[in-house]
Amino acid sequence: MKTQVLVIGGGFAGVAVAQKLAKQGIDTVLVDRKDYFEVTYAVLRDVADPKQNNGNARQYYQQLLTGRFIHSGVQQLSHNSAMLENGDSIHFEKVVIASGSSYPSLPLAKSSNAISIDARNQELHQYHQQLQTAKQVLIIGGGVVGVELAGEIAYAMPTTNVTLAHNGHALLDGFRSKAQAKALAQLQRLGVEVKFNARYQQQGEHYVDSNSGDVLRPDVAFAATGVRPNNQFLQQQFAHTLNPQGLVKVDKQLSVIGQDNFYALGDIADVGEAKLGYLALEQGNYLGKRISNQLKGKRSKGYSRHPFMALVPTGQETGVAQLPFITTTWRTLLNMKQKDLFISKTFNELSH
Ligand SMILES: Cc1cc2nc3c(=O)[nH]c(=O)nc-3n(C[C@H](O)[C@H](O)[C@H](O)COP(=O)(O)OP(=O)(O)OC[C@H]3O[C@@H](n4cnc5c(N)ncnc54)[C@H](O)[C@@H]3O)c2cc1C
């Protein structure tokens, strides 16, 4: 099989770039291990209170994409072709690496092995069922995902005891202290017990804090600790394109450094922006335009980085917004996200 542009990975970055290219009439193939795109922003609520989003956070690539889609993983990349896990090879003129990141400690956030929508729905349903019978839930890790998960569970299941254990002295590392304090107060109002400077580790059926010696016996525990770049298919021939964190090194125009006709963006790339879906989508829009200009012999400006912004829900009614100049808990602003966790906004942006 041959294509002008091969896009590896159908997350926010890959779908955005593939759509821009295909709509310009450029022959584009997107390959992904899954058969569906998922709005990650919504999955924590899918676990805590599935009726809210009603399965709308996932859509088949076949329905979403304008160009071609192949349901398989890339096993090995070479200079002008990719070998797939199904045994096929695809030859390309240009390749876009958009393979993102995995969340090995927390497959509910990004699935490790649900490659079809049905399997993913079932996986999320099973987590929901576990939570429904749990009296005590432990969440390890007080970053954005841990904070949101604690808020979603405490809000939707008010009789469940939720403990959030964080190994630092403030939640939401890297956020302004005002945002950290507001999120803490909101979680505590929902009844979440927050433990700071705690390092709980599983020992048999128990979780022991190696700092204090405290022992917890949760019915369900989740570790929201750390993502890993999906770079396995680059290890053999292109290890030199990776930085020490395993991210693909790119220049200002999102070309892979030292590798002609290779581009990278989103969570897998060292773009110098926060690892966020809305930024991956912005990068995809830019790169789609850039590649299409390049094919027409036109030059493009470099990618302009965006300031960090985050809307972090703590349950279905409250949350914290950190914008370039303010930190706020203003309901009207947060409701823009609370309405459907940006599911319809994301699909609108990716379809047009
Ligand atoms: C629970 C959760 C909540 C989040 N909430 C927000 C939020 O509110 N706002 C925000 O902006 N960001 C949020 N994020 C971050 C956001 O999801 C990521 O930044 C975003 O998913 C990155 O997009 P991407 O396209 O770079 O990579 P990914 O979304 O990781 O997509 C990569 C794709 O590549 C595929 N793939 C990987 N390896 C291969 C291979 N070898 N062959 C073929 N396909 C492959 C994967 O199956 C996947 O579909 C959240 C993340 C999580 C986990």
PDBQT file of the ligand as one rigid body, heavy atoms in Angstrom, charges set to zero:
ROOT
HETATM    1  C1  LIG A 401      -8.043  11.344  31.879  1.00  0.00    +0.000 C 
HETATM    2  C2  LIG A 401      -7.429  12.427  31.082  1.00  0.00    +0.000 A 
HETATM    3  C3  LIG A 401      -8.016  13.676  31.066  1.00  0.00    +0.000 A 
HETATM    4  C4  LIG A 401      -7.466  14.689  30.311  1.00  0.00    +0.000 A 
HETATM    5  N1  LIG A 401      -8.088  15.915  30.295  1.00  0.00    +0.000 NA
HETATM    6  C5  LIG A 401      -7.619  16.880  29.504  1.00  0.00    +0.000 A 
HETATM    7  C6  LIG A 401      -8.313  18.131  29.409  1.00  0.00    +0.000 A 
HETATM    8  O1  LIG A 401      -9.317  18.341  30.086  1.00  0.00    +0.000 OA
HETATM    9  N2  LIG A 401      -7.841  19.054  28.541  1.00  0.00    +0.000 N 
HETATM   10  C7  LIG A 401      -6.731  18.840  27.765  1.00  0.00    +0.000 A 
HETATM   11  O2  LIG A 401      -6.383  19.703  26.962  1.00  0.00    +0.000 OA
HETATM   12  N3  LIG A 401      -6.042  17.663  27.842  1.00  0.00    +0.000 NA
HETATM   13  C8  LIG A 401      -6.450  16.709  28.689  1.00  0.00    +0.000 A 
HETATM   14  N4  LIG A 401      -5.769  15.513  28.771  1.00  0.00    +0.000 N 
HETATM   15  C9  LIG A 401      -4.517  15.333  28.003  1.00  0.00    +0.000 C 
HETATM   16  C10 LIG A 401      -4.824  14.886  26.585  1.00  0.00    +0.000 C 
HETATM   17  O3  LIG A 401      -5.657  13.757  26.596  1.00  0.00    +0.000 OA
HETATM   18  C11 LIG A 401      -3.540  14.551  25.843  1.00  0.00    +0.000 C 
HETATM   19  O4  LIG A 401      -2.668  15.649  25.872  1.00  0.00    +0.000 OA
HETATM   20  C12 LIG A 401      -3.880  14.191  24.411  1.00  0.00    +0.000 C 
HETATM   21  O5  LIG A 401      -4.584  12.955  24.396  1.00  0.00    +0.000 OA
HETATM   22  C13 LIG A 401      -2.653  14.098  23.525  1.00  0.00    +0.000 C 
HETATM   23  O6  LIG A 401      -3.093  13.836  22.225  1.00  0.00    +0.000 OA
HETATM   24  P1  LIG A 401      -2.166  13.084  21.161  1.00  0.00    +0.000 P 
HETATM   25  O7  LIG A 401      -2.946  13.053  19.905  1.00  0.00    +0.000 OA
HETATM   26  O8  LIG A 401      -0.813  13.702  21.152  1.00  0.00    +0.000 OA
HETATM   27  O9  LIG A 401      -1.948  11.625  21.749  1.00  0.00    +0.000 OA
HETATM   28  P2  LIG A 401      -2.946  10.496  22.244  1.00  0.00    +0.000 P 
HETATM   29  O10 LIG A 401      -4.258  11.071  22.632  1.00  0.00    +0.000 OA
HETATM   30  O11 LIG A 401      -2.184   9.710  23.245  1.00  0.00    +0.000 OA
HETATM   31  O12 LIG A 401      -3.217   9.610  20.951  1.00  0.00    +0.000 OA
HETATM   32  C14 LIG A 401      -2.228   8.797  20.409  1.00  0.00    +0.000 C 
HETATM   33  C15 LIG A 401      -2.880   7.748  19.532  1.00  0.00    +0.000 C 
HETATM   34  O13 LIG A 401      -1.859   6.981  18.919  1.00  0.00    +0.000 OA
HETATM   35  C16 LIG A 401      -2.208   5.606  18.928  1.00  0.00    +0.000 C 
HETATM   36  N5  LIG A 401      -0.959   4.830  18.877  1.00  0.00    +0.000 N 
HETATM   37  C17 LIG A 401       0.030   4.780  19.787  1.00  0.00    +0.000 A 
HETATM   38  N6  LIG A 401       1.036   4.003  19.359  1.00  0.00    +0.000 NA
HETATM   39  C18 LIG A 401       0.675   3.549  18.132  1.00  0.00    +0.000 A 
HETATM   40  C19 LIG A 401       1.288   2.698  17.176  1.00  0.00    +0.000 A 
HETATM   41  N7  LIG A 401       2.478   2.160  17.362  1.00  0.00    +0.000 N 
HETATM   42  N8  LIG A 401       0.623   2.450  16.033  1.00  0.00    +0.000 NA
HETATM   43  C20 LIG A 401      -0.609   2.988  15.807  1.00  0.00    +0.000 A 
HETATM   44  N9  LIG A 401      -1.215   3.796  16.680  1.00  0.00    +0.000 NA
HETATM   45  C21 LIG A 401      -0.597   4.072  17.828  1.00  0.00    +0.000 A 
HETATM   46  C22 LIG A 401      -2.997   5.440  20.202  1.00  0.00    +0.000 C 
HETATM   47  O14 LIG A 401      -3.869   4.312  20.113  1.00  0.00    +0.000 OA
HETATM   48  C23 LIG A 401      -3.761   6.766  20.283  1.00  0.00    +0.000 C 
HETATM   49  O15 LIG A 401      -5.017   6.679  19.641  1.00  0.00    +0.000 OA
HETATM   50  C24 LIG A 401      -6.293  14.474  29.554  1.00  0.00    +0.000 A 
HETATM   51  C25 LIG A 401      -5.682  13.208  29.587  1.00  0.00    +0.000 A 
HETATM   52  C26 LIG A 401      -6.245  12.190  30.338  1.00  0.00    +0.000 A 
HETATM   53  C27 LIG A 401      -5.589  10.845  30.351  1.00  0.00    +0.000 C 
ENDROOT
TORSDOF 0
